[in-house]
Amino acid sequence: MRISDSIYPYPVLSVDDEDYIQDSEFDIEFTSVAATPFKNAVVKCRFILHDHNLERLISLGKAGLYLRVENSLTAYRKLYELEPGKYTFELEIDPKYMRKKVEVTGLLLAKQNITDFISDTINTDLYGKDYVFPDLNTGDPLAVAFTTNVVVNDEDSFKSVSSIMKVAKSKKEYMVVDPDGEIIYVYLPETLYEQYIRYQSVPDIALSIVILPALIQVLSYMVLNRGNDIDEQKWYMVIEKKIRSLDKDINDLFNEKISPLELAQMILENPVERSFNEIKGIVGIED
């Protein structure tokens, strides 16, 4: 359900609405952060509120900022509450629930029943000088931002390897790749797994060390097990789709027209080069 140009029986602050004076404002700015091999995409939301009366309701704990997220494709609907005093929120795009297009709406809602609320920033031409709000119940809107569509890329894109590949720890001495399931598990020895988690701030380096060799093995596994019904597994279909997006054919792999090593680098978008660029950033090397 989209919220725009809604009509309420009392003043509600919104963009391009005349209920409040021009100096009052409620809106949201969105900044998208692309998915990485280790993290889903994130939409950073910054709430903008300029109205001292409504800000006071927040400071008193009578009202709060919320983000409503809906996806009609998956019938997903959730209301996120911002922490008190915070005007920013990071929405993680979970491909399991958020696909193709996600509708995002910023709200300022009453957190408790509010009586006898008076505001000197409402439009007196519409409501008069002595206007008193009707009794407000918990959940009633005080400000509404226009609904914004957030376009979500293919939920099984290799931009987020986490959609089909999970890294876990094991008691074995060496890294092991297990493709026997809907997703691929990459098992690391406990000490290496701890380092893998610790160094996620340098994702491209970790990608080349862990994910790249794992993917090479998976591609080799696909060649060796061609015709053994593995093409019905989710990870197989995602990889095949990614190969097509590169204007390649999976038969090129089977017929040895392209090697697993080369194809893995193409799928992961040249991770070795990105790793060296990341190293440059760490040690401060200039060309």
NORBELFEN-V674368 format. One record per pair of residues at least 24 apart in sequence whose C-alpha atoms are under 10 Angstrom apart, sorted by the first residue. I is the first residue (numbers start at 1). J is the second residue. If there is no record, write none. Layout:
{{I	J} {I	J}}
This chain:
{{1	70} {1	71} {1	72} {1	77} {1	103} {1	105} {1	147} {2	70} {2	103} {2	104} {2	105} {2	146} {2	147} {2	148} {2	149} {3	103} {3	104} {3	105} {3	106} {3	144} {3	145} {3	146} {3	147} {3	148} {4	105} {4	144} {4	145} {4	146} {4	147} {4	148} {5	144} {5	145} {5	146} {6	144} {6	146} {8	140} {8	141} {8	142} {9	133} {9	134} {10	127} {10	131} {10	132} {10	133} {10	134} {10	136} {10	141} {10	142} {11	119} {11	122} {11	123} {11	126} {11	127} {11	131} {11	133} {11	141} {11	142} {11	143} {12	108} {12	122} {12	140} {12	141} {12	142} {12	143} {12	144} {13	49} {13	50} {13	51} {13	54} {13	107} {13	108} {13	121} {13	122} {13	141} {13	142} {13	143} {13	144} {13	145} {14	107} {14	142} {14	143} {14	144} {14	145} {14	146} {15	143} {15	144} {15	145} {15	146} {16	146} {18	122} {18	123} {18	125} {18	126} {19	121} {19	122} {19	123} {19	124} {19	125} {19	126} {19	127} {20	51} {20	119} {20	120} {20	121} {20	122} {20	123} {20	124} {20	125} {20	126} {20	127} {21	51} {21	120} {21	121} {21	122} {21	123} {21	124} {21	125} {22	121} {22	122} {22	123} {23	50} {23	51} {23	121} {24	49} {24	50} {24	51} {24	52} {24	53} {24	54} {24	121} {24	122} {25	49} {25	50} {25	51} {25	143} {25	145} {26	50} {26	51} {26	106} {26	107} {26	108} {26	143} {26	144} {26	145} {26	146} {27	105} {27	106} {27	107} {27	143} {27	144} {27	145} {27	146} {28	67} {28	87} {28	88} {28	104} {28	105} {28	106} {28	107} {28	144} {28	145} {28	146} {28	147} {28	148} {29	88} {29	106} {29	148} {30	88} {30	89} {30	90} {30	104} {30	148} {30	150} {31	90} {32	90} {32	91} {32	150} {33	90} {33	92} {33	93} {34	93} {34	153} {34	159} {34	160} {35	92} {35	93} {35	153} {35	157} {35	158} {35	159} {35	160} {35	161} {35	162} {36	158} {36	159} {36	160} {36	161} {36	162} {36	203} {36	204} {36	207} {37	157} {37	158} {37	159} {37	160} {37	161} {37	162} {37	163} {37	165} {37	200} {37	203} {37	204} {37	206} {37	207} {37	211} {37	268} {38	159} {38	160} {38	161} {38	162} {38	163} {38	165} {38	166} {38	167} {38	197} {38	200} {38	203} {38	204} {38	206} {38	207} {38	211} {39	92} {39	93} {39	94} {39	159} {39	160} {39	161} {39	162} {39	163} {39	200} {39	203} {40	91} {40	92} {40	93} {40	94} {40	95} {40	155} {40	159} {40	160} {40	161} {40	162} {40	163} {41	91} {41	92} {41	93} {41	94} {41	95} {41	152} {41	153} {41	159} {41	160} {42	89} {42	90} {42	91} {42	92} {42	93} {42	94} {43	89} {43	90} {43	91} {43	92} {43	93} {43	150} {44	88} {44	89} {44	90} {44	91} {44	92} {45	87} {45	88} {45	89} {45	90} {45	91} {45	104} {45	106} {46	86} {46	87} {46	88} {46	89} {46	90} {46	106} {47	82} {47	86} {47	87} {47	88} {47	89} {47	106} {47	107} {47	108} {47	145} {48	87} {48	88} {48	106} {48	145} {49	87} {49	108} {49	143} {51	119} {51	120} {51	121} {51	122} {52	119} {52	120} {52	121} {53	117} {53	118} {53	119} {53	120} {53	121} {53	122} {54	108} {54	119} {54	121} {54	142} {54	143} {55	85} {55	108} {57	108} {57	109} {57	110} {57	111} {57	114} {57	117} {57	142} {58	84} {58	85} {58	108} {58	109} {58	110} {58	111} {59	84} {59	85} {60	84} {61	85} {61	110} {61	111} {61	112} {62	109} {62	110} {62	111} {62	112} {62	113} {62	114} {62	138} {63	108} {63	109} {63	110} {63	111} {63	112} {63	113} {63	114} {63	138} {63	139} {63	140} {63	141} {63	142} {64	107} {64	108} {64	109} {64	110} {64	111} {64	112} {64	139} {64	141} {64	142} {65	89} {65	106} {65	107} {65	108} {65	109} {65	110} {65	111} {65	142} {65	143} {65	144} {66	105} {66	106} {66	107} {66	108} {66	109} {66	144} {67	91} {67	104} {67	105} {67	106} {67	107} {67	108} {67	145} {68	103} {68	104} {68	105} {68	106} {68	107} {68	147} {69	98} {69	102} {69	103} {69	104} {69	105} {69	106} {69	147} {69	148} {69	149} {69	150} {70	97} {70	98} {70	101} {70	102} {70	103} {70	104} {70	105} {70	149} {71	97} {71	98} {71	99} {71	100} {71	101} {71	102} {71	103} {71	104} {71	149} {71	150} {72	97} {72	98} {72	99} {72	100} {72	101} {72	102} {72	103} {73	97} {73	98} {73	99} {73	100} {73	101} {73	102} {74	98} {74	99} {74	100} {76	102} {77	102} {77	103} {78	104} {79	104} {79	105} {79	106} {79	107} {80	106} {80	107} {81	107} {81	108} {81	109} {93	150} {93	152} {93	153} {93	155} {94	152} {94	155} {94	163} {95	152} {95	153} {95	154} {95	155} {95	156} {95	157} {95	160} {95	163} {96	155} {96	156} {96	163} {97	155} {98	150} {98	151} {98	152} {98	153} {98	155} {99	150} {99	151} {99	152} {99	153} {99	154} {99	155} {99	156} {100	149} {100	150} {100	151} {100	152} {100	153} {100	154} {100	155} {101	148} {101	149} {101	150} {101	151} {101	152} {101	153} {102	147} {102	148} {102	149} {102	150} {102	151} {102	152} {103	147} {103	148} {103	149} {103	150} {103	151} {104	145} {104	146} {104	147} {104	148} {104	149} {104	150} {105	144} {105	145} {105	146} {105	147} {105	148} {105	149} {106	143} {106	144} {106	145} {106	146} {106	147} {106	148} {107	139} {107	140} {107	141} {107	142} {107	143} {107	144} {107	145} {107	146} {107	147} {108	139} {108	140} {108	141} {108	142} {108	143} {108	144} {108	145} {109	136} {109	137} {109	138} {109	139} {109	140} {109	141} {109	142} {109	143} {109	144} {110	136} {110	137} {110	138} {110	139} {110	140} {110	141} {110	142} {110	143} {111	136} {111	137} {111	138} {111	139} {111	140} {111	141} {112	136} {112	137} {112	138} {112	139} {112	140} {113	137} {113	138} {113	139} {113	140} {114	138} {114	140} {155	238} {156	234} {156	235} {156	237} {156	238} {156	239} {156	241} {156	242} {157	238} {157	239} {157	241} {157	242} {157	245} {157	267} {158	238} {158	239} {158	241} {158	242} {158	267} {158	268} {158	269} {159	267} {159	268} {159	269} {160	268} {161	207} {161	211} {161	235} {161	268} {163	234} {163	235} {163	238} {164	234} {164	235} {164	236} {164	238} {164	239} {165	211} {165	214} {165	215} {165	235} {166	211} {167	193} {167	196} {167	197} {167	210} {167	211} {168	193} {168	194} {168	196} {168	197} {169	193} {169	194} {169	196} {175	210} {175	213} {175	214} {176	214} {176	217} {177	211} {177	213} {177	214} {177	215} {177	217} {177	218} {178	214} {178	217} {178	218} {179	214} {179	217} {179	218} {179	221} {179	222} {179	230} {179	233} {179	235} {179	236} {180	230} {180	233} {180	235} {181	230} {181	233} {181	234} {181	235} {182	230} {182	232} {182	233} {182	234} {182	235} {182	236} {182	237} {183	233} {183	234} {183	235} {183	236} {184	214} {184	215} {184	218} {184	233} {184	234} {184	235} {184	236} {185	214} {186	210} {186	211} {186	214} {186	215} {187	214} {202	275} {202	278} {202	279} {202	281} {202	282} {203	271} {203	274} {203	275} {203	278} {204	268} {204	270} {204	271} {204	272} {204	273} {204	274} {204	275} {204	276} {204	277} {204	278} {204	279} {205	271} {205	272} {205	273} {205	274} {205	275} {205	276} {205	277} {205	278} {205	279} {206	271} {206	275} {207	268} {207	271} {207	272} {207	274} {207	275} {208	265} {208	268} {208	270} {208	271} {208	272} {208	273} {208	274} {208	275} {208	276} {209	271} {209	272} {209	275} {211	264} {211	268} {211	271} {212	261} {212	264} {212	265} {212	267} {212	268} {212	270} {212	271} {212	272} {213	260} {213	261} {213	264} {213	265} {214	264} {215	239} {215	260} {215	261} {215	263} {215	264} {215	265} {215	267} {215	268} {216	259} {216	260} {216	261} {216	262} {216	263} {216	264} {216	265} {217	260} {217	261} {217	264} {218	260} {218	264} {219	250} {219	253} {219	254} {219	259} {219	260} {219	261} {219	263} {219	264} {220	253} {220	254} {220	259} {220	260} {220	261} {221	260} {222	250} {222	253} {222	254} {222	260} {223	250} {223	251} {223	253} {223	254} {223	255} {223	256} {223	260} {224	254} {226	254} {239	264} {239	267} {242	266} {242	267} {242	268} {243	267}}
